[in-house]
Amino acid sequence: MNEIRAFPLRHLEPRECFISRTPTLISTVLGSCVAITVFDKRTKIGGMAHAFLPYAKDYVSDPGYPCKFVDASVDYLMRVFSRLRVEHSRLEVKVFGGGDALSQCQVHRGTAGCSRSWAGVGPRNVEAAREVLAKRGLRIAAEDVGGVLGRKVLFLTHTGGVWVKKLDNGYAKNNCR
């Protein structure tokens, strides 16, 4: 794992995407959001989206952030890979995140401390990712989704390698009983 520190680091916040032709380590931290990684072995181009909500049509538009929504994120990644002349059939796609800690709180403690409108958004993000990718003809090569824990995801753009660390800040364990 020490060898990955040799690469430039790009941290993604929610609603951001990043694609690189040069070796870069992308990191992000996920709760209910999903990260979608895309990699082309032939050109060694890779990218990641950190999507916040499932479908753009269900929310107020946010043109400043092309990767706020899962569906818009996939479309954005595909447009950029097309401009880079990467055939979509060669892409290796992976999906991460979509945790559901908020719903766990509701189940265990009622709605105190958890917003009902956000409950279940993690599973909806995962469902949207699977659906949108399938509609675009993209097969998911690997995924680590669901559950109640957050994740830290590291992605090397030139190899497609991904490392996932489950995060337990004690909230779900200590506050959602």
N, C-alpha and C positions, 0 to 999 in steps of 0.2 A: 504493500500500500504506500510505502514511502516514495516509490518512483513516480507516483501521480503528482506529487508536490512539485515536480520539475515543470509542469505545464501551467500556463497562465490560468488564473481562476476567474470565472464569471459567475456571480451569484444571481439567480433569478428570483425576483419577487413575484407575488401573484399578479397575473395579467400580462406577464412578459414572455417573450420568445427570444431564442438566440440560436443562430445557425452559423457554423464556422467551417471554412475550408482548411484552416490551420489547427493543429492539435490544441485543444482547450479543454480544461476541466470545468464542467458546469455543475453548480451545486444549487440545491433548493431544499426548502423545508415544507412539508405538506401536512395538512390535517384533513379537511374535507375536500380540498382542491385535488386535482389530478395533474400529474406530469406525464406528458407523452414524449418519448424519445424516438427519434427517427435517424437511421444510419444507412449509408450506402457504402458497402464494402469495396466496390470498384473504385470510386472516387475518393473514399475516406472523408466524406462530408457527413457531418452529424449535426443534429439540433435537438432542442427541447422546448416545449411549451409548458407553462405553468398556468393552467386554466382554473378559474374561480367558480364559474357557474355553468350549468349544462348547455342551454340553447339560447342564442341571441334573441330569437323571436319572443321569448318569454319575459324579457327584461328591457329596461330603457337602454337605448343605444349608447355606446361609449366608443366613438370612433378613434380616440387617442390610444386605445389599447386593443390591438387586433387579436390578442390572445386572452382576453378576459373570459370568453366563453369556449367550451369544449369544441363545439362545431366550428366556430370561427377560427380557433387555433389550428385545427386540422386543415381547414381550407388555406389558411395563411402558410403553414408549413409546406403544403403541396404546391402552392403557387411559387414559393421561393425555390423549392427543389426543381420544379419545372423550368424556371428561369436559369437554373444552373445546369440544365440539360440532363437531369437525373431521371431515369425511367422509374416510375412509381412501382413497377413490378419487382424492382431490385431492393426496395426499402425494407429494412428490418425495423419493426415498430414494437415498442414496449410501453406498458401503462403502469403507473404507480399512484398510490394515494387513495383518496376516496374514503377516508376514515369516517366513522359515524359516532364519535364521542358524544355529540350533542343529543342524539336520540337515546343513547345509553343513560344520560343524565335524566331525561324525561321519564324513562322507564323506571329508574330507581328512585328518583326524588321528586317527580312532578316537574313543573316548568321552572322552578326557582333557579335562576342563574343560566337558563338556556332559553334562547329565543325559538319559539315554535316555528317561525318562518324559515329558520336555518336547519331545523331538525330534518334529517334525511337527505340533505343536499349532497353528502359524500356518495352514498349509493346511487343517487341520480346522476352525479358526474361520471361515475364508472359506467353506468348503463348508457349514458350519452356517448362516451368514448367508444365503447364496443359497437354501438349502433352506427355511429358516424364513420368509423374506420371500416366496418363491414360494407357500408353503402359505397364507400370510395374504393372498394376492392383491396383493402389493405388488411393483411392477416396479422394478428397480435402474436409475436414470437414468445413473449414472456410478460407476466404481470405479477404485481404484488399489491393487492388492493383490499379495501374493506377493513374490518376490525375497528377497534376503538383507539388505537395508538397512532400518533403521528409518525412521520418518516423523514429522515434526512436522506436525500438522493444525490449521488455523485455520478456524473456521466462523462466519459471521455469521448470527445467528438470524432476522433480519428480511428477509434477501435470499436466503438459501439458498446464498450464495457460499462456496466452499471453496478454500483454498490449501494445497498440500502441498509440503513440502520433504523430500527424501530426505536421510537422515543417514548419514554414513559416519565412524564414529569410528576407523576403521582396524583394528578388530578382525577383521572378516571378511577384509579384504585382507592383514593382517599375520600373523594367527594361524591361519588356516584354509587353508593351502596344501597 
